[in-house]
């Protein structure tokens, strides 16, 4: 009985959580900021990703913090190595 867009959101959050170190609040931050798939994460430059997330948190008042530089670099690097398991 769930709408398809809600199911898709849950799938995307779950897929992001496959990246080591990404828990629920960080997955939500990435998703809400538009980095809602592992493939999108893998395409980011870590410095640009962190800058975008800092601006997103400030602009939206998101209840969380942007990743530290090392965290952003780690997440992008790990996303690049993950196999694709979900097709959108």
C-alpha positions, -999 to 999 in steps of 0.1 A, spaced: 0 0 0 30 24 -2 33 48 -30 61 40 -55 80 72 -48 82 63 -11 95 28 -20 121 43 -43 132 67 -16 137 38 8 156 18 -18 179 47 -26 186 53 11 194 17 16 217 16 -14 236 46 -1 239 28 32 260 2 15 289 27 14 309 19 46 305 46 72 272 60 59 245 56 84 209 69 83 214 106 89 243 108 64 224 88 38 194 112 44 217 142 39 232 129 6 197 119 -6 181 152 2 210 171 -13 205 152 -46 233 127 -43 207 99 -41 225 70 -57 258 53 -53 266 61 -90 260 98 -83 283 97 -53 310 80 -73 309 109 -98 317 136 -73 350 152 -66 352 150 -28 361 186 -22 332 198 -44 309 173 -27 318 186 8 314 222 -4 280 215 -19 269 197 13 281 225 36 260 250 15 230 226 15 230 223 53 234 261 57 207 269 31 181 243 43 188 240 80 193 203 76 195 187 111 230 173 107 265 183 96 283 179 63 311 152 63 346 161 71 370 163 42 384 128 48 349 114 52 338 128 18 369 114 1 364 80 17 327 79 7 334 88 -29 363 63 -32 343 35 -17 313 43 -39 335 40 -70 343 4 -59 308 -8 -52 290 -30 -77 257 -18 -91 230 -38 -74 199 -16 -80 186 -4 -113 165 28 -114 
